[in-house]
Every structure is written in C-alpha cells, then in structure tokens.
C-alpha cells in the first residue's frame, strides 16, 4: 500500500525582493530558501533523503542549468543524495512535488525537499516577456507577431468565454481587486505596498493601460524573483517528526489527492477540441476531478479555500467554473456574490495569488502547496482562512498544457 505523503512545513522568500539589484545570483536565492526552510521546520539537512527542484527558465535568465547540484553546494550534508530538476513552464514546481510524492509513495525515500525557484527581474521587462513567451508555447507556430505573447494568449481565453457565454469586463476587474486586496495582508507579497484605487481596475488607459487585447495592467500576474521550499514525508517519518516536536500526526497537513494531465502544446487545438463541450478546458476539469476522487471528496463544497493559477484574471475566471463553484460559463456569479472573497464561502487566493503575491514561475506550484499547508495548520497569519480544514491548488503551465491540482488536508 502506498505511503501517505505529509507536509512538514517549509519557507517562502519575500517576492518583493529583486535579487540582482541586491548584487546576488540564483544560488544565493536557492541557499537562502533551503536554509530558511530547514530553520522553519527545525529539520537538519542530514535528514533529507531526496531533493527535487522546480524551475522553468534559469538557463535563459541566469545562464544556469543543472540546479539539482545546488543542494549539495548549499549544504554539504546533502552531498550524495539524489536530486534533479523538473520543468513544465509555470507548473514546474508542482511537477517537482509530484516527483517527490511518487518517490515517497513508492517507499524509495522517507523525507524529500522540494524547492521551486525563479529569477526573472535581472533583465528589462520586455526581455523578460520575450524570454517566457515562445519557450512555454509552440515556438515558431504561435503568437509570431505579438509583442506580449502570454497576455495575448489569455486575452484569447477571455474572448472565448465571451463568445460562448458572455463576459463582462467588471467581473475580471473584480477578481483583480480581490487578489490585490488579499496581497496587502501577506508580508511576502510583491504588491503589498502598492497604492491602487477604483481607476486602477477601470478601462482608464493611464491608470490601467491595455497590455494585449482584453488584458490590462492589473489583469496580469507579476514578473517576480522568488523561491519556496516544502518538506514532504512518509507516514513513518512524519510520525517520528511529530513525536519529536510534540505534535499529533493527525494534525499535520497531508496531500490527500492529486491530479495531473497534459494536453497538446498549442492553444488553438485545445479550444477547437472543446467546442461542443461544457468546459473550455475539459482536461483541466478532469485534473481537478482526479484530485477530488483521490482525496475521497465529492466536490468543491468540501474545500475550505483554493490557491489557483491567476497568471491573468481570465485564468482565475476559468478556474472558478472548472472547480465547480459555478456552472460552466457562470463564474461571474462567484465574483458578484462574494463567494471567492477572503471572507466568502470558498476563498480563492487568500495569499494574493500570482496577481497580488507574485509569480516566480518555477516557485509557484511549491508556494501554493506551502500556503495550503499553512492554512490547514492555522499558520497563514493575516491571510488565514478561518476554520480551514482542506485546501486545493490548480497550477497550469502554458496555455493549460500542463495541469496539476493537489488537495491538502489534515493527516
């Protein structure tokens, strides 16, 4: 029987920091994160048996690959353990967590470090957009004459919703407002000190300029530097950890379910294939249902909150109905009725999400897991969801090409 996988805790860097401006490089960020995670969980590096890195584009931004070797460089006690890197665009961190979980479930190792990392602010904004544009879509086949490929791509998602169901600008703006407001309560959020007003979410071309198509400035996730680490453990290791630290095993967060599906890399074929189906991305819906089934739950009503992939407001709009919070095409109801607000029935992105907290690409999936574990443990501070007992994630790479969902609850 496969071992359950527990989350012992972890650490997230301040996504507001610009590491290149501080004269530091990607290894400094990596070591800071690993050291912070070990200190936070009171683990010793010698206890780690295997390690996984989630990262999208360090070769392009930092001229650095082979990130698995950073573990031993950061702490000599990690010399000799197996370590490797996972890449799936914006879902890279979740793929790293899946890899570590599989090793624990198989009984190969009992305690794993999963670290997601990205440095993206060491180049000008236009260069960053060029770096992450074609590399995560079908290079040479999509967005050939588009200045900002990903804002364009997710503007197309908004356009598709409008075509199928109707979509009002005010509902996308409502999502942005919620996430920026949530970020103000998160001490690690990139935008926590931003000053925004009603014009910031309007169609005012100065306060909220168009980036591409239907995506305006405050519809967009942030270009960020940052990293997060979580430590995953087998039941045996988690029980020993709980006993050592005066905890109860049943109170530790556990990965109760997971889903992982991959579709074709290009956007247009996915949309064409779903033309006569209720969901815009049926495989995303399937990923979420896979996670629910493995967690033994019947639907989203058994979830306390969600950390979802709001790289753009249209992506979160899609997540709302794909999670089953509303019927397909009716995500606007959850915005209007306050269902997804911080004090709503199913809060989404209490952390601030990618729009408010930030989006260092390879770190996002790991950060989502960490935030879910914090919520379950009552350790989310100012953005704590009252009474949270079970959380879910949705992390996507590319135009929903790589899709991963986790359900996290108490052990």
Helices and strands as residue ranges (DSSP letters): E 5-12, H 26-41, G 45-47, E 50-54, H 58-62, G 67-69, H 70-74, G 76-78, E 82-86, G 89-91, H 92-105, E 111-118, H 125-133, G 134-136, H 149-164, H 169-183, G 198-201, E 210-212, E 215-216, G 217-219, E 226-233, H 235-244, G 249-251, E 253-262, H 267-273, H 282-295, G 300-302, E 305-308, H 313-322, H 331-336, E 347-348, H 353-356, G 361-363, H 364-377, G 381-383, E 390-397, E 402-410
